[in-house]
Amino acid sequence: MIAPPDSVSALAGMLASVSYLADTSLATTLFLGLRLGKPVLLEGEAGVGKTEVAKALAAALGRRLIRLQCYEGLDATTAVYEWDFARQMLEIRLAELAVGDAGRAAEAQRLERALYSDKFLLRRPLLDALAPDPAGPPILLIDELDRTDEPFEAFLLEILSDFQVTIPEIGTIRAAAPPIVILTSNRTREIHDAIKRRCLYHWIDYPTAERELAILSARAPEVPAKLAAQIVAFVQGLRARDLFKLPGVAETLDWGHALVALGAVELDPATVDATLGVLLKYQDDLARIAGPEARALVDGARAKP
């Protein structure tokens, strides 16, 4: 088991060792979450690296990553546990074949106890995160919480407050060592205050040009230095435009990989027009940037020292 870091700078260094470059503010929030045993809520635009925080933290600490991907209609059954009804029915049929009429009463009592046991319990992410792990408490990523509805948020309060869940057929299951919880939100709606009060909060913004270049160099080292600088300058210029959806760091990295795959060594208008779909995901944005606007951004990026 890798010991938790004893300082903010040590945590930042551990994250950097797995190619995640956290600024001081984010590293401080994560360090306090680890030290105080509190969940961390990360908000920000899509593609700025919120989900990667949990992945990097799991890799840096040598912990298991358990991810609950949220969506509209997500309920406790899907998120916590289900009973394996197919195996339960098979157990019943096998019991019926194995005993005669005289033994069925006793067998029925045995089945009643056996069918609702750990053998037939399907652990979903929230329950799985409460199980003991020799490597240490896992990282529980509750991703895009804003996609769910308020009833599910209310259910989460028991998890985030007491790190326990109640299964009617078994009872209350508590975590011997609470998981490290990271929640993310793209802020398509506001998360309830009751959830926020139980969490440390951090907003992840688009990075500065210097930080984005460092991220690109760390995560896509195959991109030549000159091309990497031009990519960052171009993307930073795009974010200054009035677009429906600005490209995130994830799109910057994807574009770097794409340009290297095409053999590019520096930006040129034709290649940029052909690959704009890696950065922009809406037709109106593509139509606005393609052509003269893209050429102006390329000229600006290539003029950067």
Contacts in CASP RR format, 6 or more apart in sequence:
PFRMAT RR
TARGET T0000
AUTHOR 0000-0000-0000
METHOD contacts of the structure
MODEL  1
MIAPPDSVSALAGMLASVSYLADTSLATTLFLGLRLGKPVLLEGEAGVGK
TEVAKALAAALGRRLIRLQCYEGLDATTAVYEWDFARQMLEIRLAELAVG
DAGRAAEAQRLERALYSDKFLLRRPLLDALAPDPAGPPILLIDELDRTDE
PFEAFLLEILSDFQVTIPEIGTIRAAAPPIVILTSNRTREIHDAIKRRCL
YHWIDYPTAERELAILSARAPEVPAKLAAQIVAFVQGLRARDLFKLPGVA
ETLDWGHALVALGAVELDPATVDATLGVLLKYQDDLARIAGPEARALVDG
ARAKP
1 62 0 8 1.000
1 134 0 8 1.000
1 135 0 8 1.000
1 136 0 8 1.000
2 60 0 8 1.000
2 61 0 8 1.000
2 62 0 8 1.000
2 63 0 8 1.000
4 34 0 8 1.000
4 35 0 8 1.000
4 61 0 8 1.000
5 11 0 8 1.000
5 14 0 8 1.000
5 31 0 8 1.000
5 34 0 8 1.000
7 31 0 8 1.000
8 24 0 8 1.000
8 27 0 8 1.000
8 28 0 8 1.000
8 31 0 8 1.000
9 27 0 8 1.000
11 22 0 8 1.000
11 27 0 8 1.000
11 30 0 8 1.000
11 31 0 8 1.000
11 34 0 8 1.000
11 60 0 8 1.000
12 22 0 8 1.000
12 24 0 8 1.000
12 27 0 8 1.000
14 60 0 8 1.000
14 61 0 8 1.000
15 21 0 8 1.000
15 22 0 8 1.000
15 27 0 8 1.000
15 30 0 8 1.000
15 56 0 8 1.000
15 57 0 8 1.000
15 60 0 8 1.000
16 22 0 8 1.000
16 218 0 8 1.000
17 60 0 8 1.000
18 56 0 8 1.000
18 59 0 8 1.000
18 60 0 8 1.000
19 56 0 8 1.000
19 218 0 8 1.000
19 219 0 8 1.000
20 52 0 8 1.000
20 53 0 8 1.000
20 56 0 8 1.000
20 60 0 8 1.000
21 211 0 8 1.000
21 214 0 8 1.000
21 215 0 8 1.000
21 218 0 8 1.000
22 30 0 8 1.000
22 53 0 8 1.000
23 211 0 8 1.000
25 202 0 8 1.000
26 53 0 8 1.000
26 202 0 8 1.000
26 204 0 8 1.000
29 40 0 8 1.000
29 200 0 8 1.000
29 201 0 8 1.000
29 202 0 8 1.000
30 40 0 8 1.000
30 53 0 8 1.000
30 57 0 8 1.000
32 38 0 8 1.000
32 200 0 8 1.000
33 39 0 8 1.000
33 40 0 8 1.000
33 180 0 8 1.000
33 200 0 8 1.000
34 180 0 8 1.000
36 200 0 8 1.000
37 178 0 8 1.000
37 180 0 8 1.000
38 198 0 8 1.000
38 199 0 8 1.000
38 200 0 8 1.000
39 160 0 8 1.000
39 181 0 8 1.000
39 182 0 8 1.000
39 183 0 8 1.000
39 198 0 8 1.000
39 199 0 8 1.000
39 200 0 8 1.000
40 181 0 8 1.000
40 182 0 8 1.000
40 183 0 8 1.000
40 199 0 8 1.000
40 200 0 8 1.000
40 201 0 8 1.000
40 202 0 8 1.000
41 145 0 8 1.000
41 183 0 8 1.000
41 184 0 8 1.000
41 185 0 8 1.000
41 191 0 8 1.000
41 195 0 8 1.000
41 196 0 8 1.000
41 199 0 8 1.000
41 200 0 8 1.000
41 201 0 8 1.000
41 202 0 8 1.000
42 50 0 8 1.000
42 53 0 8 1.000
42 182 0 8 1.000
42 183 0 8 1.000
42 184 0 8 1.000
42 185 0 8 1.000
42 202 0 8 1.000
42 203 0 8 1.000
42 204 0 8 1.000
43 50 0 8 1.000
43 184 0 8 1.000
43 185 0 8 1.000
43 186 0 8 1.000
43 187 0 8 1.000
43 191 0 8 1.000
43 201 0 8 1.000
43 202 0 8 1.000
43 203 0 8 1.000
43 204 0 8 1.000
44 50 0 8 1.000
44 185 0 8 1.000
44 186 0 8 1.000
44 187 0 8 1.000
44 203 0 8 1.000
44 204 0 8 1.000
44 205 0 8 1.000
45 186 0 8 1.000
45 206 0 8 1.000
45 246 0 8 1.000
45 248 0 8 1.000
46 186 0 8 1.000
46 245 0 8 1.000
46 248 0 8 1.000
46 250 0 8 1.000
47 248 0 8 1.000
47 249 0 8 1.000
47 250 0 8 1.000
47 251 0 8 1.000
48 204 0 8 1.000
48 205 0 8 1.000
48 206 0 8 1.000
48 207 0 8 1.000
48 248 0 8 1.000
48 249 0 8 1.000
48 250 0 8 1.000
49 204 0 8 1.000
49 249 0 8 1.000
49 250 0 8 1.000
50 184 0 8 1.000
50 204 0 8 1.000
51 141 0 8 1.000
51 143 0 8 1.000
51 184 0 8 1.000
53 182 0 8 1.000
53 204 0 8 1.000
54 65 0 8 1.000
54 67 0 8 1.000
54 139 0 8 1.000
54 141 0 8 1.000
54 143 0 8 1.000
54 182 0 8 1.000
54 184 0 8 1.000
55 65 0 8 1.000
55 141 0 8 1.000
57 63 0 8 1.000
57 139 0 8 1.000
57 180 0 8 1.000
57 182 0 8 1.000
58 64 0 8 1.000
58 65 0 8 1.000
58 138 0 8 1.000
58 139 0 8 1.000
61 139 0 8 1.000
61 180 0 8 1.000
62 135 0 8 1.000
63 133 0 8 1.000
63 135 0 8 1.000
63 136 0 8 1.000
63 137 0 8 1.000
63 138 0 8 1.000
63 139 0 8 1.000
63 180 0 8 1.000
64 133 0 8 1.000
64 135 0 8 1.000
64 138 0 8 1.000
64 139 0 8 1.000
65 138 0 8 1.000
65 139 0 8 1.000
65 141 0 8 1.000
66 125 0 8 1.000
66 128 0 8 1.000
66 129 0 8 1.000
66 138 0 8 1.000
66 139 0 8 1.000
66 140 0 8 1.000
66 141 0 8 1.000
66 179 0 8 1.000
67 125 0 8 1.000
67 141 0 8 1.000
67 143 0 8 1.000
68 79 0 8 1.000
68 124 0 8 1.000
68 125 0 8 1.000
68 126 0 8 1.000
68 140 0 8 1.000
68 141 0 8 1.000
68 142 0 8 1.000
68 143 0 8 1.000
69 143 0 8 1.000
69 144 0 8 1.000
70 142 0 8 1.000
70 143 0 8 1.000
70 144 0 8 1.000
70 145 0 8 1.000
70 146 0 8 1.000
70 147 0 8 1.000
70 148 0 8 1.000
70 152 0 8 1.000
71 144 0 8 1.000
71 147 0 8 1.000
71 148 0 8 1.000
72 147 0 8 1.000
72 148 0 8 1.000
72 149 0 8 1.000
73 148 0 8 1.000
73 149 0 8 1.000
73 152 0 8 1.000
74 147 0 8 1.000
74 148 0 8 1.000
74 152 0 8 1.000
75 151 0 8 1.000
75 152 0 8 1.000
76 152 0 8 1.000
76 155 0 8 1.000
77 124 0 8 1.000
78 124 0 8 1.000
79 124 0 8 1.000
79 125 0 8 1.000
79 126 0 8 1.000
79 152 0 8 1.000
79 155 0 8 1.000
80 124 0 8 1.000
80 126 0 8 1.000
80 127 0 8 1.000
80 165 0 8 1.000
80 167 0 8 1.000
81 121 0 8 1.000
81 122 0 8 1.000
81 123 0 8 1.000
81 124 0 8 1.000
81 127 0 8 1.000
81 165 0 8 1.000
81 167 0 8 1.000
82 122 0 8 1.000
82 124 0 8 1.000
83 116 0 8 1.000
83 120 0 8 1.000
83 121 0 8 1.000
83 122 0 8 1.000
83 169 0 8 1.000
84 120 0 8 1.000
84 121 0 8 1.000
84 122 0 8 1.000
87 119 0 8 1.000
87 120 0 8 1.000
88 115 0 8 1.000
88 120 0 8 1.000
91 111 0 8 1.000
91 114 0 8 1.000
91 115 0 8 1.000
91 120 0 8 1.000
92 111 0 8 1.000
92 115 0 8 1.000
95 107 0 8 1.000
95 110 0 8 1.000
95 111 0 8 1.000
96 104 0 8 1.000
98 107 0 8 1.000
99 107 0 8 1.000
116 169 0 8 1.000
116 170 0 8 1.000
117 170 0 8 1.000
121 167 0 8 1.000
121 170 0 8 1.000
123 131 0 8 1.000
125 140 0 8 1.000
126 140 0 8 1.000
126 159 0 8 1.000
126 165 0 8 1.000
127 165 0 8 1.000
127 173 0 8 1.000
128 138 0 8 1.000
129 138 0 8 1.000
129 140 0 8 1.000
129 175 0 8 1.000
129 179 0 8 1.000
129 181 0 8 1.000
130 163 0 8 1.000
130 164 0 8 1.000
130 165 0 8 1.000
130 173 0 8 1.000
130 174 0 8 1.000
130 175 0 8 1.000
130 179 0 8 1.000
131 175 0 8 1.000
132 176 0 8 1.000
132 177 0 8 1.000
136 177 0 8 1.000
137 175 0 8 1.000
137 177 0 8 1.000
137 178 0 8 1.000
137 179 0 8 1.000
137 180 0 8 1.000
138 179 0 8 1.000
138 180 0 8 1.000
139 179 0 8 1.000
139 180 0 8 1.000
139 182 0 8 1.000
140 179 0 8 1.000
140 180 0 8 1.000
140 181 0 8 1.000
140 182 0 8 1.000
141 182 0 8 1.000
141 184 0 8 1.000
142 156 0 8 1.000
142 181 0 8 1.000
142 182 0 8 1.000
142 183 0 8 1.000
142 184 0 8 1.000
143 184 0 8 1.000
144 184 0 8 1.000
144 185 0 8 1.000
144 186 0 8 1.000
145 153 0 8 1.000
145 183 0 8 1.000
145 184 0 8 1.000
145 185 0 8 1.000
145 191 0 8 1.000
145 195 0 8 1.000
146 185 0 8 1.000
146 186 0 8 1.000
146 187 0 8 1.000
146 188 0 8 1.000
146 189 0 8 1.000
146 190 0 8 1.000
146 191 0 8 1.000
147 188 0 8 1.000
150 192 0 8 1.000
153 191 0 8 1.000
153 192 0 8 1.000
153 194 0 8 1.000
153 195 0 8 1.000
154 192 0 8 1.000
154 194 0 8 1.000
156 195 0 8 1.000
157 194 0 8 1.000
157 195 0 8 1.000
157 198 0 8 1.000
158 164 0 8 1.000
158 165 0 8 1.000
158 166 0 8 1.000
159 165 0 8 1.000
160 181 0 8 1.000
160 195 0 8 1.000
160 198 0 8 1.000
160 199 0 8 1.000
161 198 0 8 1.000
162 174 0 8 1.000
163 174 0 8 1.000
163 175 0 8 1.000
163 178 0 8 1.000
163 179 0 8 1.000
164 172 0 8 1.000
164 173 0 8 1.000
164 174 0 8 1.000
164 175 0 8 1.000
165 172 0 8 1.000
165 173 0 8 1.000
166 172 0 8 1.000
166 173 0 8 1.000
167 173 0 8 1.000
183 191 0 8 1.000
183 195 0 8 1.000
183 199 0 8 1.000
185 191 0 8 1.000
206 212 0 8 1.000
206 239 0 8 1.000
206 246 0 8 1.000
206 248 0 8 1.000
206 249 0 8 1.000
207 215 0 8 1.000
207 249 0 8 1.000
209 232 0 8 1.000
209 233 0 8 1.000
209 236 0 8 1.000
212 232 0 8 1.000
212 235 0 8 1.000
212 236 0 8 1.000
212 249 0 8 1.000
212 252 0 8 1.000
213 228 0 8 1.000
213 229 0 8 1.000
213 232 0 8 1.000
215 249 0 8 1.000
215 252 0 8 1.000
215 253 0 8 1.000
216 223 0 8 1.000
216 228 0 8 1.000
216 231 0 8 1.000
216 232 0 8 1.000
216 252 0 8 1.000
216 253 0 8 1.000
216 256 0 8 1.000
217 223 0 8 1.000
217 225 0 8 1.000
217 228 0 8 1.000
219 253 0 8 1.000
220 228 0 8 1.000
220 253 0 8 1.000
220 256 0 8 1.000
220 257 0 8 1.000
220 260 0 8 1.000
222 260 0 8 1.000
223 231 0 8 1.000
223 256 0 8 1.000
223 257 0 8 1.000
223 259 0 8 1.000
223 260 0 8 1.000
224 265 0 8 1.000
226 265 0 8 1.000
226 266 0 8 1.000
227 256 0 8 1.000
227 259 0 8 1.000
227 260 0 8 1.000
227 264 0 8 1.000
227 265 0 8 1.000
227 266 0 8 1.000
227 267 0 8 1.000
228 256 0 8 1.000
229 301 0 8 1.000
229 304 0 8 1.000
230 266 0 8 1.000
230 267 0 8 1.000
230 298 0 8 1.000
230 301 0 8 1.000
230 302 0 8 1.000
230 304 0 8 1.000
231 252 0 8 1.000
231 255 0 8 1.000
231 256 0 8 1.000
231 259 0 8 1.000
231 267 0 8 1.000
231 301 0 8 1.000
232 252 0 8 1.000
233 300 0 8 1.000
233 301 0 8 1.000
233 304 0 8 1.000
234 267 0 8 1.000
234 272 0 8 1.000
234 297 0 8 1.000
234 298 0 8 1.000
234 301 0 8 1.000
235 247 0 8 1.000
235 248 0 8 1.000
235 251 0 8 1.000
235 252 0 8 1.000
235 255 0 8 1.000
235 279 0 8 1.000
237 297 0 8 1.000
237 301 0 8 1.000
238 246 0 8 1.000
238 247 0 8 1.000
238 279 0 8 1.000
238 280 0 8 1.000
238 289 0 8 1.000
238 297 0 8 1.000
239 246 0 8 1.000
239 247 0 8 1.000
241 288 0 8 1.000
241 289 0 8 1.000
241 293 0 8 1.000
243 280 0 8 1.000
243 282 0 8 1.000
243 285 0 8 1.000
243 288 0 8 1.000
243 289 0 8 1.000
244 282 0 8 1.000
244 284 0 8 1.000
244 285 0 8 1.000
245 280 0 8 1.000
245 281 0 8 1.000
245 282 0 8 1.000
245 285 0 8 1.000
247 255 0 8 1.000
247 279 0 8 1.000
247 280 0 8 1.000
251 278 0 8 1.000
251 279 0 8 1.000
252 279 0 8 1.000
254 278 0 8 1.000
254 279 0 8 1.000
255 275 0 8 1.000
255 278 0 8 1.000
255 279 0 8 1.000
258 275 0 8 1.000
258 278 0 8 1.000
259 267 0 8 1.000
259 271 0 8 1.000
259 275 0 8 1.000
262 271 0 8 1.000
262 275 0 8 1.000
264 271 0 8 1.000
266 302 0 8 1.000
267 298 0 8 1.000
267 301 0 8 1.000
267 302 0 8 1.000
268 298 0 8 1.000
269 291 0 8 1.000
269 294 0 8 1.000
269 295 0 8 1.000
269 298 0 8 1.000
272 294 0 8 1.000
272 297 0 8 1.000
272 298 0 8 1.000
273 290 0 8 1.000
273 291 0 8 1.000
273 294 0 8 1.000
276 286 0 8 1.000
276 289 0 8 1.000
276 290 0 8 1.000
276 294 0 8 1.000
277 286 0 8 1.000
280 286 0 8 1.000
280 289 0 8 1.000
289 297 0 8 1.000
END
